[in-house]
């Protein structure tokens, strides 16, 4: 169970990191328009 929880935390952090990077790129494109 602890192994599964640990994997879930890493996966959630990875998803949030990708989401933040895409959000910054999208925001920069909007500012250029």
C-alpha distance matrix in Angstrom:
0.0 3.8 5.4 5.1 6.2 8.6 10.0 10.6 12.5 14.4 15.3 16.5 18.5 20.0 21.0 22.6 24.4 25.9 26.8 28.6 30.5 31.7 32.7 34.8 36.5 37.2 38.7 40.9 42.3 43.1 44.9 47.0 48.2
3.8 0.0 3.8 5.4 5.0 6.0 8.6 9.7 10.5 12.4 14.1 15.2 16.6 18.4 19.9 21.1 22.6 24.5 25.6 27.0 28.9 30.4 31.4 33.2 35.0 36.0 37.3 39.3 41.0 41.9 43.4 45.5 47.0
5.4 3.8 0.0 3.8 5.5 5.1 6.2 8.6 10.0 10.8 12.3 14.3 15.6 16.6 18.4 20.1 21.3 22.8 24.3 25.9 27.4 28.8 30.3 32.0 33.5 34.7 36.2 38.1 39.5 40.7 42.4 44.2 45.7
5.1 5.4 3.8 0.0 3.8 5.4 5.1 6.2 8.7 10.0 10.4 12.2 14.3 15.3 16.3 18.3 20.0 21.1 22.3 24.3 25.9 27.0 28.3 30.4 31.8 32.7 34.3 36.4 37.6 38.7 40.5 42.4 43.7
6.2 5.0 5.5 3.8 0.0 3.8 5.4 5.0 6.3 8.7 9.8 10.5 12.4 14.2 15.2 16.5 18.4 20.1 20.9 22.5 24.5 25.8 26.7 28.7 30.5 31.3 32.6 34.9 36.3 37.1 38.8 41.0 42.3
8.6 6.0 5.1 5.4 3.8 0.0 3.8 5.4 5.2 6.4 8.6 10.0 10.8 12.5 14.4 15.6 16.7 18.7 20.1 21.3 23.0 24.7 25.8 27.4 29.2 30.4 31.7 33.6 35.2 36.3 37.8 39.8 41.4
10.0 8.6 6.2 5.1 5.4 3.8 0.0 3.8 5.4 5.2 6.0 8.5 9.9 10.5 12.2 14.2 15.3 16.6 18.2 19.9 21.3 22.6 24.2 26.0 27.3 28.5 30.1 32.0 33.3 34.6 36.3 38.0 39.5
10.6 9.7 8.6 6.2 5.0 5.4 3.8 0.0 3.8 5.5 5.0 6.0 8.6 9.8 10.4 12.2 14.1 15.4 16.3 18.2 20.1 21.1 22.2 24.4 25.9 26.7 28.2 30.4 31.7 32.6 34.4 36.4 37.6
12.5 10.5 10.0 8.7 6.3 5.2 5.4 3.8 0.0 3.8 5.4 5.1 6.2 8.6 9.9 10.6 12.3 14.4 15.3 16.4 18.5 20.1 20.9 22.7 24.6 25.6 26.8 28.8 30.5 31.4 32.9 35.0 36.5
14.4 12.4 10.8 10.0 8.7 6.4 5.2 5.5 3.8 0.0 3.8 5.5 5.1 6.1 8.7 10.0 10.5 12.4 14.2 15.4 16.7 18.5 19.9 21.3 22.9 24.4 25.7 27.4 29.0 30.4 31.8 33.6 35.3
15.3 14.1 12.3 10.4 9.8 8.6 6.0 5.0 5.4 3.8 0.0 3.8 5.5 5.1 6.2 8.7 9.9 10.7 12.2 14.3 15.6 16.6 18.2 20.2 21.4 22.5 24.2 26.1 27.3 28.6 30.4 32.1 33.5
16.5 15.2 14.3 12.2 10.5 10.0 8.5 6.0 5.1 5.5 3.8 0.0 3.8 5.4 5.1 6.2 8.6 10.0 10.5 12.2 14.4 15.4 16.3 18.4 20.2 20.9 22.2 24.5 25.9 26.7 28.4 30.5 31.8
18.5 16.6 15.6 14.3 12.4 10.8 9.9 8.6 6.2 5.1 5.5 3.8 0.0 3.8 5.5 5.1 6.1 8.7 9.8 10.5 12.4 14.3 15.2 16.6 18.6 19.9 20.9 22.8 24.6 25.7 27.0 29.0 30.7
20.0 18.4 16.6 15.3 14.2 12.5 10.5 9.8 8.6 6.1 5.1 5.4 3.8 0.0 3.8 5.5 5.1 6.3 8.6 10.0 10.8 12.5 14.2 15.7 16.9 18.4 20.0 21.6 23.0 24.5 26.1 27.7 29.3
21.0 19.9 18.4 16.3 15.2 14.4 12.2 10.4 9.9 8.7 6.2 5.1 5.5 3.8 0.0 3.8 5.5 5.3 6.1 8.6 10.1 10.7 12.1 14.4 15.6 16.3 18.2 20.2 21.3 22.4 24.3 26.1 27.4
22.6 21.1 20.1 18.3 16.5 15.6 14.2 12.2 10.6 10.0 8.7 6.2 5.1 5.5 3.8 0.0 3.8 5.5 5.0 6.1 8.6 9.9 10.3 12.3 14.3 15.1 16.2 18.4 20.0 20.8 22.4 24.5 25.9
24.4 22.6 21.3 20.0 18.4 16.7 15.3 14.1 12.3 10.5 9.9 8.6 6.1 5.1 5.5 3.8 0.0 3.8 5.4 5.2 6.3 8.7 9.9 10.8 12.6 14.3 15.4 16.9 18.8 20.2 21.3 23.1 25.0
25.9 24.5 22.8 21.1 20.1 18.7 16.6 15.4 14.4 12.4 10.7 10.0 8.7 6.3 5.3 5.5 3.8 0.0 3.8 5.5 5.2 6.2 8.5 10.0 10.8 12.2 14.2 15.6 16.8 18.5 20.2 21.6 23.2
26.8 25.6 24.3 22.3 20.9 20.1 18.2 16.3 15.3 14.2 12.2 10.5 9.8 8.6 6.1 5.0 5.4 3.8 0.0 3.8 5.5 5.2 6.1 8.7 10.0 10.4 12.1 14.3 15.5 16.4 18.3 20.2 21.4
28.6 27.0 25.9 24.3 22.5 21.3 19.9 18.2 16.4 15.4 14.3 12.2 10.5 10.0 8.6 6.1 5.2 5.5 3.8 0.0 3.8 5.5 5.0 6.3 8.7 9.8 10.5 12.4 14.4 15.3 16.5 18.6 20.3
30.5 28.9 27.4 25.9 24.5 23.0 21.3 20.1 18.5 16.7 15.6 14.4 12.4 10.8 10.1 8.6 6.3 5.2 5.5 3.8 0.0 3.8 5.4 5.2 6.3 8.6 9.9 10.8 12.6 14.4 15.5 17.0 19.0
31.7 30.4 28.8 27.0 25.8 24.7 22.6 21.1 20.1 18.5 16.6 15.4 14.3 12.5 10.7 9.9 8.7 6.2 5.2 5.5 3.8 0.0 3.8 5.5 5.1 6.1 8.5 10.0 10.7 12.3 14.3 15.6 17.0
32.7 31.4 30.3 28.3 26.7 25.8 24.2 22.2 20.9 19.9 18.2 16.3 15.2 14.2 12.1 10.3 9.9 8.5 6.1 5.0 5.4 3.8 0.0 3.8 5.5 5.1 6.0 8.6 10.0 10.5 12.3 14.4 15.6
34.8 33.2 32.0 30.4 28.7 27.4 26.0 24.4 22.7 21.3 20.2 18.4 16.6 15.7 14.4 12.3 10.8 10.0 8.7 6.3 5.2 5.5 3.8 0.0 3.8 5.5 5.1 6.2 8.7 9.9 10.6 12.5 14.6
36.5 35.0 33.5 31.8 30.5 29.2 27.3 25.9 24.6 22.9 21.4 20.2 18.6 16.9 15.6 14.3 12.6 10.8 10.0 8.7 6.3 5.1 5.5 3.8 0.0 3.8 5.4 5.2 6.4 8.8 10.0 10.9 12.9
37.2 36.0 34.7 32.7 31.3 30.4 28.5 26.7 25.6 24.4 22.5 20.9 19.9 18.4 16.3 15.1 14.3 12.2 10.4 9.8 8.6 6.1 5.1 5.5 3.8 0.0 3.8 5.5 5.2 6.3 8.8 10.1 11.0
38.7 37.3 36.2 34.3 32.6 31.7 30.1 28.2 26.8 25.7 24.2 22.2 20.9 20.0 18.2 16.2 15.4 14.2 12.1 10.5 9.9 8.5 6.0 5.1 5.4 3.8 0.0 3.8 5.4 5.1 6.2 8.8 10.1
40.9 39.3 38.1 36.4 34.9 33.6 32.0 30.4 28.8 27.4 26.1 24.5 22.8 21.6 20.2 18.4 16.9 15.6 14.3 12.4 10.8 10.0 8.6 6.2 5.2 5.5 3.8 0.0 3.8 5.4 5.1 6.3 8.9
42.3 41.0 39.5 37.6 36.3 35.2 33.3 31.7 30.5 29.0 27.3 25.9 24.6 23.0 21.3 20.0 18.8 16.8 15.5 14.4 12.6 10.7 10.0 8.7 6.4 5.2 5.4 3.8 0.0 3.8 5.5 5.2 6.6
43.1 41.9 40.7 38.7 37.1 36.3 34.6 32.6 31.4 30.4 28.6 26.7 25.7 24.5 22.4 20.8 20.2 18.5 16.4 15.3 14.4 12.3 10.5 9.9 8.8 6.3 5.1 5.4 3.8 0.0 3.8 5.4 5.3
44.9 43.4 42.4 40.5 38.8 37.8 36.3 34.4 32.9 31.8 30.4 28.4 27.0 26.1 24.3 22.4 21.3 20.2 18.3 16.5 15.5 14.3 12.3 10.6 10.0 8.8 6.2 5.1 5.5 3.8 0.0 3.8 5.4
47.0 45.5 44.2 42.4 41.0 39.8 38.0 36.4 35.0 33.6 32.1 30.5 29.0 27.7 26.1 24.5 23.1 21.6 20.2 18.6 17.0 15.6 14.4 12.5 10.9 10.1 8.8 6.3 5.2 5.4 3.8 0.0 3.8
48.2 47.0 45.7 43.7 42.3 41.4 39.5 37.6 36.5 35.3 33.5 31.8 30.7 29.3 27.4 25.9 25.0 23.2 21.4 20.3 19.0 17.0 15.6 14.6 12.9 11.0 10.1 8.9 6.6 5.3 5.4 3.8 0.0
